[in-house]
Amino acid sequence: MKIALAQLNYHIGNFEANNAKIIQAIEQAKAAGAGLIVFAELAIGGYPAKDLLRNSAFLKACYASIEEIAKHCMDITCIIGAPVPNKDGEGKSLYNAALVLENGEVKQVVKKSLLPDYDVFDEYRYFEPSRSVSCIDVQGKTVALTICEDLWDDDGPNSYVGDIMQDLAKQHPDLIINIAASPFSYTHFENRKNVLSRNVIKGNAPLIYVNQVGAQCDIIFDGRSLALNRKAESILEMKSFEEDLQIVDFQGNDLVSETKTDEKQYSEIALIHDAIVLGLRDYFQKSGFKKAVLGLSGGLDSALVAALACEALGPEQVLSVLMPSIYSTDHSLKDALDLVENTGCQKLILPIKDIASAFDQTLAEAFQGLKPDTTEENIQARTRGTLLMALSNKFGNILLNTSNKSEAAVGYGTLYGDMAGSLSVIGDVYKTQAYQLAKYINRDREIIPMNTIVKPPSAELRPGQKDSDSLPEYDILDSILFQLIEQEKPYTDVIALGFDEATVLRVNKLLNNAEFKRFQAPPILRVSPKAFGPGRAMPLVAKFNF
């Protein structure tokens, strides 16, 4: 039996486009002689649909899509993820399910048992878990059909049935199929492969894994669907960050593939780069916008965002705005102009000297007798933010935020100034990673000027200002932040690792005190295991220093 793996990029709620894409894949699989085609988790409606799952019109459209797609499942069996109603009358009103479509109708329904409620997941808000598992028959084969998390939790707190694969193995499956919507992080792929390989061994059967691809605002799906043979060897690895459809053969009692496994080795930075480009492109396309605007300072972060935006959207769709102040250096202006020339993006120069001076004059009486401080510095940042938002409003461009994760973590940014924007492009990229990302972008030719990369980072809000005046050196800062954020360690454990106690205490206090700023920040493209946003929910008014 030939089996098609359909790795598609879905648009939440866009049933017309999604249905057309799914049906096209079914017809393509038929033409290739496939008897079974497998799609991702919650492909019907898109994932994560969030509170649209509480909207009766959305659910009605989901059920109509199932009926339409089923009509095309003649001479082929289709496995696809969808929300289905809970008709038992107890618990949540929906199940997260895998449907088996055959001969124009829904033949079987398998419900997800393990519902993740950690990090970016909140499936218990919408779905009722299944409390029983059983293999199903698909074209004469005994199939252990599972949904994403069902293979991840051996016996965790959310498990109602213990180790799902061990239970399914007792029924001697011929094949394991796992449909998934597994978000990307730069650490996730090898862990995912290890989990799937363990389940092959448990189930004593080959495995097909189909994941979503594409970005849904902050969450990015990398695809990289897999087929593993009975020895847990990868016989097929599908494309990263791209739609793909591949065929494997079920011969005898194992899977074989004529398609050479994608053995490309991706560095961490290459993965981050590709994820951000996809995230940017999908954010604009799925939101119906084409043009971006951003402030270009001559510094690393804004140059990085400009280069990424040009790659994702095309340089003609990117407007970089240079807004020099009385403290901007000539070399920063030159670096920014060099970046414009290297990328081919559009540019606009709007000096802010007179505007910032007007603010100072207006506030002179109110501030009489007080020394200048960060207030005046923030006025410069907010002036720039106001100009950028004016351009966004007037021309319908989306303002891209250029803050990095290190700055967001410690509150090194100005609300309604350089923190403005509709999307934070590198808000999950530490400063040390930003340097690596810039070098990766320059791998074939110089796009980001070398001077931008090597000069000491500065916001240039006062004479001779450097980031290191206010913060520890970034290699130290980022190492501490990684332990506090990604590793979720209390500061005492971080000190025990050998970091300077005073520095850790200071960084931890900055991290905690900046929560109110991050609460008002734009959504961040998630590329790490723990990004600011839904995956890190912290109280705003609690008193803590842990």
C-alpha positions in Angstrom: 0.0 0.0 0.0 1.3 3.4 -0.9 0.8 6.1 1.7 1.0 9.8 1.1 2.2 12.2 3.8 0.7 15.6 3.2 2.5 18.4 5.1 0.5 21.6 4.5 0.4 25.2 5.6 -3.1 25.9 6.9 -4.7 29.3 7.4 -7.0 29.4 10.5 -10.6 29.9 9.5 -9.9 30.1 5.8 -12.0 27.1 4.9 -12.1 27.8 1.2 -8.4 27.9 0.8 -7.7 25.1 3.2 -10.3 22.8 1.6 -8.9 23.5 -1.9 -5.3 22.7 -0.6 -6.4 19.5 1.1 -8.5 18.3 -1.9 -5.6 19.0 -4.3 -3.3 16.9 -2.1 -5.8 14.1 -2.2 -6.0 14.2 -6.0 -2.2 14.3 -6.2 -1.9 11.3 -3.9 -4.5 9.4 -6.0 -2.5 10.2 -9.2 0.6 8.7 -7.5 -1.3 5.5 -6.7 -1.6 6.1 -3.0 -4.3 4.1 -1.1 -4.0 6.3 2.0 -3.2 9.9 2.6 -2.4 11.4 6.1 -2.8 15.0 7.1 -1.9 16.9 10.3 -3.7 17.4 13.6 -6.6 19.8 13.5 -6.0 20.4 9.8 -9.8 21.1 9.5 -10.1 24.7 10.8 -6.4 25.2 11.5 -4.4 25.2 14.7 -4.4 26.8 17.2 -8.0 28.1 16.6 -8.2 29.2 20.2 -11.6 30.6 21.1 -12.9 30.2 17.6 -13.5 26.7 18.9 -16.3 28.2 21.0 -17.9 29.8 18.0 -20.8 27.8 16.6 -20.4 29.3 13.1 -16.7 28.3 13.0 -17.6 24.7 14.1 -20.4 24.5 11.6 -17.9 25.4 8.9 -15.5 22.7 10.2 -18.2 20.1 9.9 -19.1 21.3 6.4 -15.5 21.0 5.4 -15.3 17.4 6.6 -18.3 16.6 4.4 -16.9 18.3 1.4 -13.4 16.7 1.7 -15.0 13.2 2.3 -16.7 13.4 -1.1 -13.2 13.3 -2.6 -12.2 10.2 -0.6 -13.3 7.7 -3.1 -10.6 5.0 -4.0 -8.5 6.4 -1.3 -8.6 6.6 2.5 -7.9 9.9 4.3 -6.7 10.4 7.9 -7.2 14.1 8.9 -7.4 16.0 12.2 -10.5 17.9 13.2 -12.6 19.1 16.1 -15.6 16.8 16.7 -18.6 17.2 19.0 -18.7 15.4 22.3 -22.1 13.7 22.3 -21.7 12.0 25.6 -23.0 15.1 27.5 -20.2 15.2 30.0 -17.1 17.4 30.1 -16.0 19.7 27.3 -18.1 20.0 24.2 -15.4 19.0 21.8 -12.8 16.3 21.1 -9.5 16.8 19.3 -9.9 13.9 16.9 -8.4 12.0 13.9 -11.0 11.2 11.3 -10.8 8.3 8.9 -12.6 9.3 5.7 -13.5 6.6 3.2 -16.0 6.1 0.4 -17.4 9.6 0.9 -18.0 9.5 4.6 -16.5 9.5 8.1 -15.8 5.8 8.8 -13.9 6.0 12.1 -13.1 8.6 14.8 -10.1 8.4 17.1 -10.0 10.9 20.0 -6.9 12.4 21.5 -6.2 11.3 25.1 -3.3 13.5 26.3 -4.1 17.2 26.0 -1.1 19.5 26.6 -1.6 22.4 28.9 2.0 23.6 29.2 4.0 26.3 27.5 1.9 27.6 24.5 -0.7 24.8 24.8 -4.1 25.2 26.4 -6.1 22.2 25.0 -8.0 21.5 28.2 -9.8 24.8 27.7 -11.5 23.4 24.7 -11.3 19.6 24.5 -12.4 16.6 26.5 -9.7 13.8 26.7 -10.4 10.3 25.5 -10.1 7.8 28.4 -9.6 4.7 26.2 -7.4 3.7 23.3 -7.6 1.1 20.7 -6.1 0.3 17.3 -8.3 0.6 14.2 -8.5 -1.2 10.9 -7.4 0.7 7.8 -7.5 -1.2 4.6 -6.9 -4.5 6.3 -4.0 -3.2 8.4 -4.1 -2.8 12.2 -3.2 0.9 12.8 -2.2 2.5 16.1 -3.6 6.0 15.2 -2.5 8.7 17.7 -2.5 12.5 17.9 0.6 14.4 18.8 0.9 14.4 22.6 -0.4 10.9 22.8 3.1 9.7 22.1 4.9 12.2 24.3 3.7 11.5 27.8 4.7 8.0 29.0 2.7 8.3 32.2 2.4 11.9 33.1 -0.1 13.8 35.3 -2.5 14.3 32.3 -2.6 10.6 31.4 -5.9 8.7 31.9 -4.7 5.5 30.3 -1.0 5.2 31.3 1.5 4.6 28.5 -0.7 4.8 25.4 1.8 3.1 23.1 2.3 0.2 25.5 -1.4 -0.3 25.5 -1.7 -0.1 21.8 1.2 -2.5 21.4 -0.8 -5.2 23.0 -3.0 -5.2 19.9 0.0 -5.8 17.7 -0.3 -2.9 15.3 1.1 -3.2 11.8 1.7 0.5 11.6 1.8 3.6 13.9 0.5 6.9 12.6 0.8 10.1 14.5 -0.8 13.3 13.3 0.6 16.4 14.9 0.7 20.2 15.3 4.1 20.4 17.0 5.5 23.9 17.2 9.1 24.7 16.3 11.9 25.5 18.6 15.5 25.3 17.8 16.0 22.5 20.3 12.9 20.4 19.5 13.6 18.3 16.4 16.1 15.8 17.8 13.9 15.4 20.9 10.9 14.8 18.6 12.8 12.1 16.7 13.9 10.4 19.9 10.3 10.3 21.2 9.1 8.8 17.9 11.9 6.3 17.8 11.1 5.1 21.3 7.5 4.5 20.2 8.5 2.5 17.3 10.4 0.2 19.6 7.5 0.1 22.1 4.9 -0.7 19.4 7.2 -3.0 17.3 5.9 -1.3 14.2 7.0 1.3 11.7 5.7 4.9 12.2 4.4 7.7 10.0 4.5 11.2 11.6 2.8 14.1 9.8 3.3 17.6 11.2 1.9 21.0 10.2 4.1 23.6 8.6 3.6 27.4 8.6 3.2 30.2 11.1 0.1 31.2 13.0 1.1 34.7 14.4 3.7 33.9 17.1 3.7 30.1 16.8 5.7 28.5 14.0 5.5 25.0 12.7 8.5 23.5 11.0 7.0 20.5 9.3 9.8 18.0 9.0 7.4 15.1 8.9 8.9 11.7 9.2 8.7 8.0 8.3 10.6 5.5 10.5 10.9 1.8 9.6 10.6 -1.0 12.1 14.2 -0.6 13.2 13.4 3.1 14.1 15.6 4.2 11.2 14.5 7.4 9.4 13.6 6.5 5.8 12.0 9.8 5.0 12.5 13.3 6.4 10.3 15.9 4.7 11.1 19.5 4.1 11.6 22.1 6.8 9.4 25.2 6.8 7.9 24.3 3.4 4.8 22.4 2.2 5.6 18.9 1.0 3.9 15.8 -0.1 5.8 12.5 -0.2 4.9 8.8 -0.8 6.1 5.8 1.2 5.3 2.1 0.6 4.1 -0.3 3.1 5.6 -3.6 1.9 5.4 -6.8 3.9 5.5 -5.6 7.5 7.6 -2.5 7.0 7.8 1.0 5.4 10.2 1.7 2.5 10.7 4.9 0.6 12.1 5.6 -2.8 12.6 9.3 -1.8 16.0 9.9 -0.3 15.8 11.0 3.3 16.6 14.7 3.7 19.9 14.4 5.5 20.8 18.1 5.5 22.3 19.1 8.7 20.8 22.4 10.0 22.7 24.5 12.4 20.8 26.2 15.3 21.2 29.6 13.7 20.1 28.3 10.2 16.9 26.9 11.8 16.2 30.2 13.6 16.8 32.1 10.4 14.4 30.0 8.3 11.8 30.0 11.1 11.8 33.8 11.3 11.6 34.2 7.6 8.6 31.9 7.4 7.0 33.6 10.5 7.3 37.0 8.9 6.0 35.9 5.5 3.0 34.1 6.9 2.1 36.9 9.3 1.8 39.3 6.4 0.2 36.9 3.9 -2.4 35.5 6.4 -3.2 39.0 7.7 -3.6 40.5 4.3 -0.8 43.0 4.5 2.1 43.5 2.1 4.3 46.3 3.3 6.4 46.7 6.4 8.0 49.7 8.0 10.7 49.8 10.7 13.2 52.2 12.3 16.7 51.7 11.1 19.3 53.0 13.5 22.6 51.7 12.1 22.7 49.2 15.0 22.6 45.4 14.8 19.1 44.6 15.8 17.3 47.0 13.3 19.7 45.9 10.5 18.9 42.3 11.3 15.1 42.8 11.2 15.4 44.8 7.9 17.5 42.1 6.3 15.0 39.4 7.4 12.0 41.4 6.3 13.6 42.0 2.9 14.1 38.2 2.5 10.6 37.3 3.6 8.6 40.0 1.9 10.9 41.4 -0.9 13.0 44.6 -0.5 10.4 46.7 -2.4 7.9 46.0 0.4 10.1 47.2 3.2 10.5 50.8 4.2 13.4 51.5 6.5 13.2 54.9 8.3 16.3 56.6 9.5 15.6 59.0 12.4 18.9 60.6 13.5 19.0 62.7 16.6 21.7 65.1 17.9 23.4 62.1 19.4 23.4 59.9 16.3 26.9 59.3 15.0 27.9 59.7 11.4 29.1 56.1 11.2 25.7 54.9 12.4 24.0 56.9 9.6 26.4 55.5 7.1 25.9 51.9 8.4 22.2 52.3 8.0 22.5 53.7 4.4 24.9 50.9 3.6 22.3 48.4 4.8 19.7 50.0 2.6 22.0 49.8 -0.4 22.9 46.2 0.3 19.3 45.0 0.7 17.6 47.3 -1.9 14.8 48.2 0.6 13.1 51.6 0.5 14.3 54.4 2.8 13.1 57.6 4.4 15.2 60.0 6.5 13.3 61.9 9.2 15.6 63.8 11.6 14.1 64.1 15.1 16.3 66.9 16.6 13.6 69.6 16.3 10.8 67.4 17.4 12.6 66.2 20.5 13.7 69.7 21.3 10.0 70.8 21.1 9.1 68.2 23.7 11.9 69.4 25.9 10.7 73.1 25.6 7.1 72.2 26.3 8.1 70.3 29.4 10.7 72.8 30.6 8.4 74.5 33.1 7.1 71.2 34.5 10.7 69.8 34.8 12.2 73.0 36.2 15.0 72.4 38.6 15.3 68.7 37.7 18.3 67.2 36.0 18.0 65.4 32.6 17.7 61.7 33.0 16.2 58.7 31.2 13.0 60.7 30.7 14.6 62.9 28.0 16.2 59.8 26.5 12.8 58.1 26.4 11.3 61.1 24.7 13.7 60.5 21.8 12.6 56.9 21.5 8.9 57.8 21.8 9.4 60.5 19.1 10.7 57.8 16.8 7.8 55.5 17.7 5.2 58.2 17.0 6.7 58.9 13.5 6.8 55.2 12.7 3.2 54.7 13.8 2.2 57.8 11.7 3.8 56.2 8.6 2.1 52.9 9.5 -1.3 54.6 9.8 -1.0 56.7 6.7 0.2 54.0 4.3 -1.2 50.8 5.9 2.3 49.4 6.6 2.9 47.0 9.4 5.4 48.3 11.9 8.0 45.7 12.8 9.5 45.8 16.3 13.3 45.4 16.5 13.9 44.6 20.2 15.9 41.4 21.0 15.2 38.9 23.8 18.0 40.2 26.0 16.5 43.7 26.0 13.0 42.4 26.4 14.1 40.3 29.4 15.6 43.1 31.4 13.3 45.9 30.3 15.9 47.7 28.2 13.4 49.4 26.0 10.9 52.2 26.0 7.2 51.6 26.1 5.4 53.4 23.2 8.9 54.0 21.7 11.3 51.4 20.5 8.9 48.7 21.9 6.2 49.8 19.4 5.1 47.5 16.6 2.6 44.9 15.5 5.1 42.0 15.5 8.3 41.4 17.3 10.7 39.8 14.8 13.7 38.9 17.0 12.1 39.2 20.4 13.0 35.5 21.0 16.6 35.9 19.9 19.2 36.8 22.5 21.8 39.4 21.6 24.6 36.8 21.3 22.4 34.9 18.9 21.7 38.1 17.0 25.4 38.3 16.2 25.4 34.8 14.9 22.3 35.4 12.9 23.9 38.4 11.3 27.0 36.4 10.3 24.7 33.7 8.9 22.8 36.3 6.8 26.2 37.4 5.5 27.3 33.9 4.6 27.4 34.5 0.8 27.8 38.3 0.7 27.8 41.3 3.0 24.2 42.3 3.6 24.6 43.6 7.1 27.6 46.0 7.2 30.5 44.6 9.1 30.9 47.8 11.1 27.3 47.2 12.3 28.3 43.8 13.6 31.7 44.7 15.3 30.9 48.1 16.9 29.8 48.2 20.6 26.0 48.2 20.8 24.4 51.5 21.7 21.0 53.1 21.7 22.7 56.5 21.1 20.4 58.4 23.4 23.2 60.4 25.1 26.8 61.2 24.2 29.0 58.1 24.2 26.3 55.8 25.5 26.9 52.0 25.3 24.6 49.2 26.3 27.3 48.0 28.7 26.9 51.2 30.7 23.5 49.8 31.9 23.8 46.0 31.5 26.3 43.2 32.0 28.2 42.2 28.9 25.9 40.3 26.7 27.7 36.9 26.8 27.3 37.0 30.6 23.8 38.4 30.6 22.5 35.9 28.0 23.9 33.0 29.9 22.2 34.0 33.1 18.9 34.8 31.3 19.0 31.4 29.6 19.1 29.7 33.0 16.4 31.9 34.4 14.0 31.7 31.4 14.6 28.6 29.3 15.7 26.4 32.2 13.3 28.0 34.6 15.8 27.9 37.5 15.5 30.0 40.6 18.3 32.5 41.0 19.9 30.6 43.8 20.4 27.6 41.4 21.9 30.0 38.9 24.4 31.3 41.4 25.3 27.8 42.3 26.4 27.3 38.7 29.3 29.7 39.4 27.9 33.0 38.1 28.6 36.1 40.2 26.0 36.5 42.9 25.5 40.2 42.6 25.1 40.0 38.8 22.6 37.2 39.0 20.6 39.1 41.7 20.6 42.2 39.6 19.6 40.4 36.4 16.8 38.4 38.2 15.4 41.7 39.6 15.5 43.3 36.2 13.7 40.3 34.6 11.0 40.3 37.2 10.5 44.1 37.2 10.1 44.3 33.4 7.0 42.0 33.3 4.7 44.9 32.9 6.5 46.1 29.8 6.5 42.7 28.2 2.7 42.5 28.9 2.3 45.5 26.5 4.8 44.3 23.9 3.8 43.0 20.4 3.5 39.2 19.8 6.9 37.6 19.4 7.9 35.0 16.8 8.7 32.0 18.9 11.9 30.1 18.0 13.1 29.0 21.5 11.8 26.5 24.0 10.5 29.3 26.2 9.5 32.6 24.6 7.9 35.6 26.2 4.2 35.6 25.6 1.6 32.8 26.1 4.4 30.3 26.9 5.6 32.2 29.9 2.7 33.5 32.0 3.9 35.5 35.0 1.8 37.7 37.3 2.0 41.4 37.0 1.4 42.6 40.5 2.9 39.8 42.6 5.8 40.4 44.9 8.5 37.9 44.2 12.2 37.6 43.7 12.8 33.9 43.1 
